[in-house]
Amino acid sequence: MRQTLDFLLHDWLDVAMLLQRPRFAEHSAETFASVLDTCERIAREKFAPFNRQADVQEPHFDGERVHLPESTHAAMAAYVDSGMLAAAQDYDVGGMQLPCVIEMAANAFFSKASVAMGGYAMLTSGNASLLMAHGTPVQKDVFAKHLFAGRWFGTMCLSEPQAGSSLSDVATRAVPDGADGQHDPLGPRYRLKGNKMWISAGEHELTENIVHLVLAKIPGPDGRLVPGTRGISLFIVPKKLVGTDGALTGERNDVALAGLNHKLGYRGTTNTLLNFGEGRFPVRAEQGGGLDGRGAGAIGYLVGEPGQGLRCMFHMMNEARIGVGLGAVMLGYAGYEASLDYARNRPQGRPVGPGGKDAAVPQIPIVQHADVKRMLLAQKSYVEGGLALELYCARLVDELATGDDTQRHDAHTLLEVLTPIAKSWPSEWCLEANSLAIQVHGGYGYTRDFPVEQYWRDNRLNMIHEGTHGIQGLDLLGRKVVMDGGAGLKLLATRISATIERAGHVDGLAEPANALAAALQRLGAATKSAWATGNPDEALANATPYLQAFGHVVLAWLWLDVGLAADKSASPLKPGKLAAMHYFFAYELPKIDAWLGVVARREAVCRSMQPDWF
């Protein structure tokens, strides 16, 4: 994997160009390599050996505390000590000012070694980054800096038992905590009551405190919650209350664990149902003032303006979606490497000659069989293409942060259309890579004696959390490709066309370039046809096939672009990269015709199906 990572970073993305930007001027190719070396070593020594233990010794609650294996504590301590929680942050908040693309590449090692243990860090970094973007100066100093330092870990609390992905239906209430509460130095203070479901990392003792970012609604003057997403606000709700100096006050906030969810996979990360304000840990009625008494309601501090919670939270959610995509890629990568090693060492079967098989000759490694090569090539095309996708998106984040006005505008526009793909495509196709890894192992792959079944179980979550597959499709076709007059799709098409133009003049790449040009044309035509009637029900009924086709066109483009870099490279990786590219064009890109067919004709069978017909 490291060779491919280095190839993508240097031969393809040319990350050395970033060193010319003032923000990264103190770095060098050597510091980039050093970060990757360090993270690769920590992942190899502290994460990978204990991935199975985190799976079989899943978190358990004794009524007072949640217990995790000691190896998880040691792994997270090593991660905190590496400084990676603040890798991309400013020096003055303890960061390294690394480019996002290097941070993403470094974190890939942890996702591959144990994605579940690494989940605590991903959520914490995203939590703190949101506060740096939307918090007050005091909130940044008290909460974000301690999160980046690893003293506390963080969560994001969106879903509720009755609402699921329908955030407009959240029922958690936030009411002002007295007249003086609006002047609390930590932010306008509220009392929260409600329940949050599926909260990853919601309870543990890895750190001395947990900082929850909670979506809740502030009632209107009539005491009712505002319908829809307009009434949603965002609050900092620490598990243990803190002062303005960042020290724990010694008082527990009214946040209680109702129970742990026991999952198919991803078991090393606790997943919780949390009760806010149920009265189990009543908090004094006023912080720092003269009111006496204690009352129910979790203390929360408003982030940003009332009613702007979802806009703020999407800052974290978009980061999380790219992180989910990377995690899916690396689980696929882990399975690919395991199945490749197995195929190289497992003798079975004999070559077929003109006279058939000769039972007298020794068996050959299964990697020599064409059908096994097919499964390995499929995995290679999925996981290496997926890695290219995530790194490309991370590179766009760097453009957004450090580019000129045009570069920032283009990066923002491209990220709008690519983020649903970055989250969804690896979640589907690197899961398929895991399935193929099991198949390569045969019966052994279906046992717990080999790691590939765990990789599949861990990866199955990724089509569900941080926006289900269907939601990503609705977002893409219903909003992203039509917003601003289709500016995102047009800009993406321009980038794709530029790659097609360059590849058209290279021996061996002209044919895939022509295939991509035709696919891009079909994608554009299907997009127009989907919206031809202007009826959202008709257009969006086939949003998921559209998402699949769109993703495959994007991946074909990235593979062609990577192929251009490989073609002019002297790297020993060149023939493998070109073979994987040709596989994708021969076996994968043709699938888009079936997907786009139902989109273009606005196939009605799914939307017209009646519930009582099932």
C-alpha positions as CSV (number, residue, x, y, z in Angstrom):
1,M,0.0,0.0,0.0
2,R,2.8,2.5,0.9
3,Q,4.2,2.4,-2.7
4,T,0.8,3.1,-4.1
5,L,0.2,5.9,-1.6
6,D,3.5,7.5,-2.5
7,F,2.8,7.1,-6.2
8,L,-0.6,8.8,-5.9
9,L,0.8,11.6,-3.8
10,H,3.9,12.4,-5.8
11,D,3.6,11.0,-9.3
12,W,-0.1,11.8,-9.7
13,L,-1.1,14.7,-7.4
14,D,2.4,16.3,-7.2
15,V,2.0,17.3,-3.6
16,A,5.4,19.0,-3.7
17,M,3.6,21.9,-5.4
18,L,1.9,22.7,-2.1
19,L,5.3,23.5,-0.6
20,Q,5.2,26.8,-2.5
21,R,2.1,27.9,-0.5
22,P,3.0,30.1,2.5
23,R,0.9,27.9,4.9
24,F,3.1,24.8,4.1
25,A,6.4,26.6,3.5
26,E,8.1,25.1,6.6
27,H,7.4,21.6,5.3
28,S,9.4,19.5,2.8
29,A,9.2,16.2,1.1
30,E,11.1,14.8,4.0
31,T,8.6,16.0,6.6
32,F,5.8,14.6,4.6
33,A,7.6,11.2,4.4
34,S,8.4,11.4,8.1
35,V,4.7,11.8,9.0
36,L,3.7,8.9,6.9
37,D,6.5,6.8,8.3
38,T,5.5,7.6,11.9
39,C,1.8,6.8,11.3
40,E,2.6,3.6,9.4
41,R,4.7,2.4,12.3
42,I,2.1,3.3,15.0
43,A,-0.7,1.7,13.0
44,R,1.5,-1.5,12.5
45,E,2.5,-1.7,16.2
46,K,-0.4,-0.4,18.2
47,F,-3.5,-0.9,16.0
48,A,-3.2,-3.8,13.6
49,P,-2.2,-6.5,16.2
50,F,-5.3,-5.7,18.3
51,N,-8.0,-5.3,15.6
52,R,-9.4,-8.8,16.2
53,Q,-9.4,-8.2,20.0
54,A,-11.4,-5.0,19.6
55,D,-13.9,-7.1,17.6
56,V,-14.3,-10.0,19.9
57,Q,-14.0,-8.1,23.2
58,E,-16.6,-5.5,22.2
59,P,-17.4,-2.7,24.6
60,H,-19.6,-3.7,27.6
61,F,-21.4,-1.6,30.3
62,D,-21.4,-2.8,33.9
63,G,-24.1,-0.3,34.9
64,E,-21.5,2.4,35.9
65,R,-18.7,2.3,33.3
66,V,-18.1,1.2,29.7
67,H,-15.1,-1.1,29.4
68,L,-12.8,-1.3,26.5
69,P,-9.7,-3.5,26.0
70,E,-6.5,-2.0,27.3
71,S,-5.1,-2.2,23.8
72,T,-7.6,0.4,22.7
73,H,-6.5,2.7,25.4
74,A,-2.8,2.2,24.4
75,A,-3.6,2.7,20.7
76,M,-5.5,5.9,21.2
77,A,-2.7,7.2,23.6
78,A,-0.2,6.6,20.9
79,Y,-2.3,8.4,18.3
80,V,-2.8,11.4,20.6
81,D,1.0,11.5,21.2
82,S,1.6,11.6,17.5
83,G,-0.1,14.9,17.2
84,M,-2.3,13.7,14.4
85,L,-5.5,15.0,16.0
86,A,-4.4,18.6,15.0
87,A,-2.3,17.6,12.0
88,A,-3.8,20.2,9.6
89,Q,-4.4,22.9,12.2
90,D,-2.4,26.1,12.8
91,Y,0.8,26.0,14.7
92,D,-0.7,28.3,17.4
93,V,-3.3,25.7,18.4
94,G,-0.8,22.9,18.6
95,G,-1.1,21.8,15.0
96,M,1.4,20.9,12.3
97,Q,-0.1,22.8,9.4
98,L,0.0,19.8,7.2
99,P,-1.9,19.7,4.0
100,C,-5.2,17.9,4.2
101,V,-4.0,15.4,1.6
102,I,-1.0,14.4,3.7
103,E,-3.2,14.2,6.8
104,M,-5.6,12.0,4.9
105,A,-2.9,9.8,3.6
106,A,-1.4,9.4,7.1
107,N,-4.8,8.5,8.6
108,A,-5.2,5.8,5.9
109,F,-2.8,3.6,7.8
110,F,-5.0,3.7,11.0
111,S,-8.2,3.0,9.0
112,K,-6.5,0.0,7.4
113,A,-5.1,-1.3,10.7
114,S,-8.2,-0.9,12.8
115,V,-11.0,1.3,11.5
116,A,-13.0,0.9,14.7
117,M,-10.3,2.1,17.0
118,G,-9.5,4.9,14.7
119,G,-13.1,6.1,14.8
120,Y,-12.6,8.0,18.1
121,A,-9.9,10.2,16.5
122,M,-11.9,10.9,13.3
123,L,-14.9,12.2,15.3
124,T,-12.7,14.2,17.7
125,S,-10.8,15.9,15.0
126,G,-14.1,16.7,13.1
127,N,-15.7,18.0,16.3
128,A,-12.8,20.4,17.0
129,S,-12.6,21.6,13.4
130,L,-16.2,22.5,13.5
131,L,-15.7,24.6,16.6
132,M,-12.7,26.3,15.1
133,A,-14.9,27.3,12.2
134,H,-18.1,28.3,14.0
135,G,-17.3,28.6,17.7
136,T,-16.5,31.7,19.7
137,P,-13.0,32.5,20.8
138,V,-13.7,31.1,24.2
139,Q,-15.3,28.0,22.8
140,K,-12.2,27.5,20.7
141,D,-9.8,27.9,23.7
142,V,-11.8,25.9,26.1
143,F,-13.1,23.1,24.0
144,A,-11.4,22.8,20.6
145,K,-7.8,23.1,21.8
146,H,-8.4,20.4,24.4
147,L,-9.9,18.2,21.8
148,F,-7.0,18.7,19.4
149,A,-4.6,17.9,22.3
150,G,-6.4,14.6,22.9
151,R,-7.2,15.5,26.5
152,W,-10.9,15.1,25.6
153,F,-12.6,13.3,22.8
154,G,-15.7,14.4,20.8
155,T,-18.9,13.1,19.2
156,M,-21.6,14.3,16.9
157,C,-25.2,13.7,18.1
158,L,-27.8,14.0,15.3
159,S,-30.1,11.0,15.1
160,E,-32.9,10.1,17.5
161,P,-34.8,6.9,18.0
162,Q,-37.9,8.2,16.3
163,A,-36.2,10.3,13.6
164,G,-33.3,8.4,12.2
165,S,-32.0,10.3,9.2
166,S,-35.0,12.6,9.2
167,L,-33.3,15.5,11.0
168,S,-36.3,17.8,10.5
169,D,-38.1,15.6,13.0
170,V,-35.6,15.8,15.9
171,A,-37.4,16.4,19.2
172,T,-34.6,17.2,21.6
173,R,-35.5,20.5,23.2
174,A,-33.2,23.3,24.3
175,V,-34.5,26.1,26.6
176,P,-32.6,29.1,28.0
177,D,-31.0,28.4,31.4
178,G,-32.3,31.5,33.2
179,A,-31.8,35.1,32.4
180,D,-28.1,35.1,33.2
181,G,-27.5,32.1,31.0
182,Q,-27.4,34.1,27.9
183,H,-24.2,35.8,29.1
184,D,-22.2,32.7,30.0
185,P,-18.7,33.1,28.8
186,L,-18.8,29.6,27.3
187,G,-21.7,30.7,25.1
188,P,-25.4,31.2,25.6
189,R,-26.4,28.5,28.1
190,Y,-29.4,26.2,27.5
191,R,-31.0,23.1,29.1
192,L,-31.4,20.2,26.8
193,K,-33.8,17.3,27.1
194,G,-34.1,14.4,24.6
195,N,-32.6,11.2,23.4
196,K,-29.9,10.6,20.8
197,M,-29.4,7.3,19.0
198,W,-26.5,5.7,17.2
199,I,-23.9,8.0,18.8
200,S,-20.5,6.6,18.1
201,A,-17.9,7.1,20.8
202,G,-20.7,8.4,23.0
203,E,-19.4,6.8,26.2
204,H,-16.0,5.6,27.2
205,E,-13.1,6.4,29.6
206,L,-10.4,6.8,27.0
207,T,-10.2,10.5,28.0
208,E,-11.2,12.5,31.1
209,N,-14.1,14.1,29.3
210,I,-16.3,13.8,26.2
211,V,-17.6,16.8,24.3
212,H,-20.9,16.2,22.5
213,L,-22.0,18.4,19.7
214,V,-25.8,18.1,19.8
215,L,-28.6,19.2,17.5
216,A,-31.7,20.4,19.3
217,K,-34.6,22.7,18.7
218,I,-35.3,25.9,20.7
219,P,-39.1,26.2,21.3
220,G,-40.8,29.3,19.9
221,P,-42.7,31.8,22.1
222,D,-45.7,29.4,22.1
223,G,-43.6,26.7,23.6
224,R,-43.8,24.6,20.4
225,L,-40.8,23.3,18.4
226,V,-40.4,24.9,15.0
227,P,-41.2,22.3,12.2
228,G,-38.5,21.3,9.8
229,T,-34.8,22.0,9.8
230,R,-35.1,25.8,10.3
231,G,-35.5,25.4,14.0
232,I,-32.4,23.2,14.6
233,S,-29.6,24.7,16.6
234,L,-26.2,23.3,17.7
235,F,-24.9,23.0,21.2
236,I,-21.7,21.9,23.0
237,V,-22.7,19.5,25.7
238,P,-19.8,18.2,27.7
239,K,-20.1,15.0,29.7
240,K,-18.4,16.7,32.6
241,L,-18.8,20.4,33.2
242,V,-15.8,22.7,32.7
243,G,-14.8,26.2,33.6
244,T,-13.5,28.9,31.4
245,D,-9.9,27.8,32.2
246,G,-10.6,24.4,30.7
247,A,-10.5,22.7,34.1
248,L,-13.1,20.2,35.1
249,T,-15.5,21.7,37.8
250,G,-16.0,18.3,39.4
251,E,-19.7,18.2,38.4
252,R,-21.2,15.7,36.0
253,N,-23.5,17.0,33.3
254,D,-26.9,15.5,32.9
255,V,-25.9,13.1,30.0
256,A,-26.6,9.5,30.7
257,L,-25.9,6.3,28.8
258,A,-29.1,4.4,28.2
259,G,-27.4,1.5,26.5
260,L,-24.9,0.2,24.1
261,N,-25.8,-1.0,20.6
262,H,-24.3,-4.4,19.7
263,K,-23.3,-4.2,16.1
264,L,-22.5,-6.5,13.2
265,G,-19.0,-5.0,12.9
266,Y,-17.1,-1.8,13.8
267,R,-17.3,-3.1,17.3
268,G,-14.3,-1.4,18.7
269,T,-16.1,2.0,18.6
270,T,-18.7,2.3,21.3
271,N,-22.2,3.0,19.8
272,T,-24.7,4.4,22.2
273,L,-28.2,5.6,23.1
274,L,-27.7,8.8,25.2
275,N,-30.3,10.5,27.3
276,F,-29.9,14.2,27.8
277,G,-31.6,15.9,30.7
278,E,-33.5,12.9,32.2
279,G,-32.5,13.9,35.7
280,R,-30.0,11.1,36.5
281,F,-27.3,13.7,37.0
282,P,-29.1,16.9,38.0
283,V,-27.0,20.0,37.5
284,R,-27.3,23.1,39.7
285,A,-29.8,25.5,38.1
286,E,-27.3,28.3,37.3
287,Q,-23.6,28.2,36.5
288,G,-21.5,30.9,38.2
289,G,-24.4,32.9,39.6
290,G,-26.6,33.2,42.6
291,L,-29.5,30.7,41.9
292,D,-29.7,27.8,44.3
293,G,-31.2,24.3,43.7
294,R,-30.7,21.6,41.2
295,G,-32.7,20.7,38.2
296,A,-33.0,18.3,35.2
297,G,-31.7,19.3,31.9
298,A,-28.2,18.9,30.4
299,I,-26.2,22.1,30.2
300,G,-25.4,23.0,26.6
301,Y,-23.7,26.0,25.1
302,L,-25.0,27.4,21.8
303,V,-22.7,27.3,18.8
304,G,-23.3,30.0,16.2
305,E,-26.7,31.5,15.8
306,P,-30.1,29.9,16.8
307,G,-31.6,28.0,13.9
308,Q,-28.2,27.6,12.2
309,G,-27.3,24.3,13.7
310,L,-27.6,22.1,10.7
311,R,-25.5,24.5,8.6
312,C,-22.7,24.4,11.3
313,M,-23.0,20.6,11.7
314,F,-22.6,20.0,7.9
315,H,-19.1,21.4,8.3
316,M,-18.3,18.3,10.4
317,M,-20.6,16.0,8.4
318,N,-18.8,16.7,5.1
319,E,-15.4,16.0,6.8
320,A,-16.9,12.9,8.3
321,R,-18.2,11.8,4.9
322,I,-14.8,12.0,3.3
323,G,-13.4,10.2,6.4
324,V,-16.1,7.4,6.0
325,G,-15.1,7.0,2.4
326,L,-11.5,6.7,3.3
327,G,-12.3,4.1,6.0
328,A,-14.3,2.1,3.4
329,V,-11.4,2.2,1.0
330,M,-8.9,1.0,3.6
331,L,-11.0,-1.9,4.7
332,G,-11.3,-2.9,1.1
333,Y,-7.5,-2.4,0.8
334,A,-6.9,-4.6,3.8
335,G,-9.0,-7.4,2.3
336,Y,-7.4,-7.0,-1.1
337,E,-3.9,-7.4,0.4
338,A,-5.0,-10.4,2.5
339,S,-6.6,-12.2,-0.5
340,L,-3.6,-11.4,-2.7
341,D,-1.2,-12.9,-0.2
342,Y,-3.5,-16.0,0.1
343,A,-3.8,-16.4,-3.7
344,R,0.0,-16.2,-4.1
345,N,0.5,-18.9,-1.5
346,R,-2.4,-21.3,-1.9
347,P,-1.7,-24.1,-4.4
348,Q,-4.8,-25.5,-6.1
349,G,-5.6,-26.7,-9.6
350,R,-3.5,-27.1,-12.6
351,P,-3.2,-25.3,-15.9
352,V,-5.3,-26.4,-18.8
353,G,-3.3,-27.4,-21.9
354,P,-4.5,-28.5,-25.3
355,G,-5.0,-32.0,-23.9
356,G,-6.7,-30.9,-20.7
357,K,-5.2,-31.0,-17.2
358,D,-2.2,-33.2,-16.3
359,A,-2.7,-34.5,-12.8
360,A,0.9,-35.6,-12.7
361,V,2.2,-32.0,-12.6
362,P,2.3,-30.0,-9.4
363,Q,-0.6,-27.7,-8.5
364,I,-0.2,-24.0,-9.2
365,P,-0.9,-21.0,-6.9
366,I,-4.5,-19.9,-7.5
367,V,-3.3,-16.4,-8.4
368,Q,-2.4,-17.9,-11.8
369,H,-6.1,-18.7,-12.6
370,A,-7.8,-16.2,-14.8
371,D,-11.0,-16.0,-12.6
372,V,-8.9,-15.4,-9.5
373,K,-7.1,-12.7,-11.4
374,R,-10.4,-11.2,-12.3
375,M,-11.4,-11.0,-8.6
376,L,-8.1,-9.5,-7.6
377,L,-8.2,-7.0,-10.5
378,A,-11.7,-6.0,-9.4
379,Q,-10.5,-5.4,-5.9
380,K,-7.4,-3.5,-7.1
381,S,-9.5,-1.3,-9.3
382,Y,-11.9,-0.5,-6.5
383,V,-9.5,0.1,-3.7
384,E,-6.8,2.0,-5.5
385,G,-9.4,4.0,-7.4
386,G,-11.2,4.7,-4.2
387,L,-7.9,5.9,-2.6
388,A,-7.3,8.2,-5.6
389,L,-10.8,9.6,-5.1
390,E,-10.3,10.4,-1.4
391,L,-6.9,11.9,-1.9
392,Y,-8.2,14.0,-4.8
393,C,-11.0,15.4,-2.5
394,A,-8.4,16.1,0.2
395,R,-6.3,17.9,-2.4
396,L,-9.4,20.0,-3.2
397,V,-9.7,20.9,0.5
398,D,-6.1,22.2,0.3
399,E,-7.1,24.3,-2.7
400,L,-10.1,25.6,-0.7
401,A,-7.8,26.6,2.2
402,T,-4.8,28.0,0.4
403,G,-5.6,28.6,-3.3
404,D,-6.3,31.9,-5.0
405,D,-9.9,33.1,-5.5
406,T,-10.4,31.0,-8.7
407,Q,-8.9,27.9,-7.2
408,R,-11.0,28.2,-4.0
409,H,-14.2,28.8,-6.0
410,D,-13.5,25.7,-8.2
411,A,-12.5,23.6,-5.2
412,H,-15.7,24.4,-3.4
413,T,-17.8,23.7,-6.5
414,L,-16.2,20.4,-7.1
415,L,-16.4,19.3,-3.5
416,E,-20.1,20.0,-3.6
417,V,-20.6,17.3,-6.3
418,L,-17.9,15.0,-5.3
419,T,-18.5,14.6,-1.5
420,P,-21.6,12.3,-2.1
421,I,-19.4,10.2,-4.3
422,A,-16.5,10.2,-1.9
423,K,-18.7,8.9,0.8
424,S,-20.9,6.5,-1.2
425,W,-18.8,5.0,-3.9
426,P,-16.2,3.3,-1.7
427,S,-18.9,2.3,0.8
428,E,-20.5,0.2,-2.0
429,W,-17.6,-1.0,-4.1
430,C,-14.9,-1.5,-1.5
431,L,-17.5,-3.5,0.4
432,E,-17.8,-5.6,-2.8
433,A,-14.0,-5.8,-2.7
434,N,-14.3,-7.4,0.8
435,S,-16.8,-9.8,-0.6
436,L,-14.4,-10.8,-3.4
437,A,-11.6,-11.2,-0.8
438,I,-13.7,-13.7,1.0
439,Q,-14.4,-15.5,-2.3
440,V,-10.7,-15.7,-3.1
441,H,-10.1,-17.4,0.2
442,G,-12.9,-19.9,-0.5
443,G,-14.3,-21.7,2.6
444,Y,-11.4,-20.3,4.7
445,G,-12.6,-16.8,4.1
446,Y,-15.9,-17.6,5.7
447,T,-14.2,-18.5,9.0
448,R,-12.9,-16.3,11.8
449,D,-9.5,-17.9,11.4
450,F,-8.9,-15.4,8.6
451,P,-9.4,-11.6,8.8
452,V,-11.4,-11.0,5.7
453,E,-14.8,-11.7,7.2
454,Q,-14.2,-9.0,9.8
455,Y,-13.3,-6.5,7.1
456,W,-16.6,-7.2,5.4
457,R,-18.6,-6.8,8.7
458,D,-16.8,-3.6,9.6
459,N,-17.3,-2.2,6.1
460,R,-21.0,-3.0,5.9
461,L,-21.7,0.0,8.2
462,N,-20.4,2.5,5.7
463,M,-23.4,2.5,3.4
464,I,-25.6,3.4,6.3
465,H,-23.9,6.0,8.6
466,E,-23.1,9.6,7.8
467,G,-26.0,9.6,5.3
468,T,-27.3,6.4,3.8
469,H,-26.7,5.4,0.2
470,G,-30.2,6.6,-0.8
471,I,-29.7,9.9,0.9
472,Q,-26.5,10.5,-0.9
473,G,-28.2,9.8,-4.2
474,L,-31.1,12.2,-3.4
475,D,-28.5,14.9,-2.4
476,L,-26.5,14.4,-5.7
477,L,-29.4,14.3,-8.2
478,G,-31.8,16.5,-6.2
479,R,-29.5,19.2,-5.2
480,K,-25.8,19.1,-6.1
481,V,-25.9,18.6,-9.9
482,V,-28.7,21.2,-10.4
483,M,-27.7,23.9,-8.0
484,D,-26.4,27.2,-9.5
485,G,-27.6,26.2,-12.9
486,G,-25.6,22.9,-12.9
487,A,-22.3,24.7,-12.2
488,G,-20.8,21.7,-10.4
489,L,-21.6,19.2,-13.1
490,K,-20.3,21.6,-15.8
491,L,-17.0,22.2,-14.0
492,L,-16.5,18.5,-13.3
493,A,-17.2,17.8,-17.0
494,T,-14.6,20.4,-17.9
495,R,-12.0,18.6,-15.7
496,I,-12.9,15.2,-17.2
497,S,-12.8,16.5,-20.7
498,A,-9.3,17.9,-20.1
499,T,-8.1,14.4,-19.0
500,I,-9.8,12.9,-22.1
501,E,-8.0,15.4,-24.4
502,R,-4.6,14.6,-22.9
503,A,-5.2,10.8,-22.9
504,G,-6.4,10.9,-26.5
505,H,-2.8,11.5,-27.7
506,V,-1.2,8.7,-25.7
507,D,-0.7,5.2,-27.1
508,G,-2.9,2.7,-25.3
509,L,-5.1,5.4,-23.6
510,A,-7.0,6.7,-26.6
511,E,-9.6,3.9,-26.5
512,P,-10.5,4.4,-22.8
513,A,-10.5,8.1,-23.4
514,N,-13.1,7.7,-26.1
515,A,-15.1,5.4,-23.8
516,L,-15.1,8.0,-21.1
517,A,-16.1,10.8,-23.4
518,A,-19.1,8.7,-24.5
519,A,-20.0,7.9,-20.8
520,L,-19.8,11.5,-19.9
521,Q,-22.2,12.4,-22.7
522,R,-24.6,9.8,-21.5
523,L,-24.4,11.0,-18.0
524,G,-25.2,14.5,-19.0
525,A,-28.1,13.4,-21.2
526,A,-29.6,11.2,-18.4
527,T,-29.4,14.1,-16.0
528,K,-31.4,16.3,-18.3
529,S,-33.9,13.6,-19.0
530,A,-34.4,12.9,-15.3
531,W,-35.5,16.5,-14.8
532,A,-37.3,16.9,-18.1
533,T,-40.8,17.0,-16.5
534,G,-39.6,19.1,-13.6
535,N,-41.3,16.6,-11.2
536,P,-39.1,15.7,-8.3
537,D,-41.0,12.4,-7.7
538,E,-40.2,11.3,-11.2
539,A,-36.6,12.5,-11.2
540,L,-35.6,11.2,-7.8
541,A,-37.2,7.8,-7.8
542,N,-34.0,6.5,-9.5
543,A,-31.5,8.6,-7.6
544,T,-29.5,5.6,-6.4
545,P,-28.9,4.2,-9.9
546,Y,-27.9,7.7,-10.8
547,L,-25.4,7.9,-7.9
548,Q,-23.9,4.5,-9.0
549,A,-23.5,5.7,-12.6
550,F,-22.1,9.1,-11.6
551,G,-19.6,7.4,-9.3
552,H,-18.4,5.0,-11.9
553,V,-17.9,7.8,-14.4
554,V,-15.9,9.7,-11.8
555,L,-13.8,6.7,-11.0
556,A,-13.2,6.0,-14.7
557,W,-12.0,9.6,-15.0
558,L,-9.6,9.2,-12.0
559,W,-8.3,5.9,-13.3
560,L,-7.6,7.5,-16.7
561,D,-5.8,10.4,-15.0
562,V,-3.8,8.0,-12.9
563,G,-3.1,6.0,-16.1
564,L,-1.6,9.1,-17.6
565,A,0.7,9.5,-14.6
566,A,1.6,5.8,-14.7
567,D,2.3,5.9,-18.5
568,K,5.1,8.5,-18.1
569,S,6.4,6.9,-14.9
570,A,9.4,4.7,-14.5
571,S,7.9,3.1,-11.4
572,P,7.6,-0.7,-11.2
573,L,4.0,0.0,-10.3
574,K,3.3,1.1,-13.9
575,P,2.0,-2.2,-15.5
576,G,-0.2,-2.9,-12.5
577,K,-1.8,0.5,-12.5
578,L,-2.4,0.4,-16.3
579,A,-3.9,-3.1,-16.0
580,A,-6.3,-2.0,-13.2
581,M,-7.3,1.0,-15.3
582,H,-8.0,-1.2,-18.3
583,Y,-10.0,-3.6,-16.1
584,F,-12.2,-0.8,-14.9
585,F,-12.9,0.4,-18.4
586,A,-13.6,-3.2,-19.7
587,Y,-15.6,-4.6,-16.8
588,E,-17.0,-1.6,-14.8
589,L,-17.7,1.4,-16.9
590,P,-20.1,-0.5,-19.2
591,K,-22.4,-1.0,-16.2
592,I,-23.6,2.6,-16.3
593,D,-25.8,2.0,-19.3
594,A,-28.3,-0.1,-17.2
595,W,-28.2,2.5,-14.4
596,L,-28.6,5.5,-16.6
597,G,-31.3,3.7,-18.6
598,V,-33.8,3.8,-15.7
599,V,-32.8,7.3,-14.9
600,A,-33.3,8.7,-18.4
601,R,-36.7,7.1,-18.9
602,R,-37.8,8.0,-15.4
603,E,-38.6,4.3,-14.7
604,A,-41.8,4.3,-12.7
605,V,-41.9,0.8,-11.3
606,C,-40.4,1.7,-7.9
607,R,-42.5,4.8,-7.2
608,S,-45.7,3.3,-8.5
609,M,-45.4,0.1,-6.4
610,Q,-48.0,0.1,-3.7
611,P,-47.1,-1.0,-0.2
612,D,-49.8,-3.7,0.0
613,W,-48.5,-5.3,-3.2
614,F,-45.4,-6.6,-1.5
